[in-house]
Amino acid sequence: MPLGVNLKLDVDKARKYYRDSARRGLLQAARVVLNRANKKVPLDTGILLNSGQVQVTGGGSEPAAGRMTGVTREGVAKEVIAPALQTLPVREGDEAAVVFYNTPYAVYLHEHPELDFQGGREGKWLERAVNESQKDILKALTAELNR
């Protein structure tokens, strides 16, 4: 007696599952970077620290103007305008994670590491966090994709 198996793959459902997993992985990876960056972000009043946010953009779902819903350090969603997102090299259908600080002076402080920051805080905090988090970023991405 022959034995057979009939397999059917719902390609659209599989694509959505992996796209959603990739977005979750990117979000977790971005949170890893934000948490590390927050340990070195210049701290005076806490406004800069509390403006740190992460966002997964791309997939054709975000408008080009950079208006989006970000997730704050406390996990609160709020709408922000991030003009720098207009320059992201994201093709239609691609996904990208963005970590940013949403104050008028964030870029200035980041780009001037020669300034005297208090309490061991430093300029280039976000750049350093990305460079120091490579293994943790990969772990966050693969953990979500392997779920």
Secondary structure, DSSP 8 states (H G I E B T S, - for coil): ----------HHHHHHHHHHHHHHHHHHHHHHHHHHHHTTS--SSSHHHHTEEEEEEETT-S-TT-EEEEEETTS-EEEEE-GGGGG----TT-EEEEEEE-STTHHHHHT-TTS--STT--TTHHHHHHHHTHHHHHHHHHHHHT-
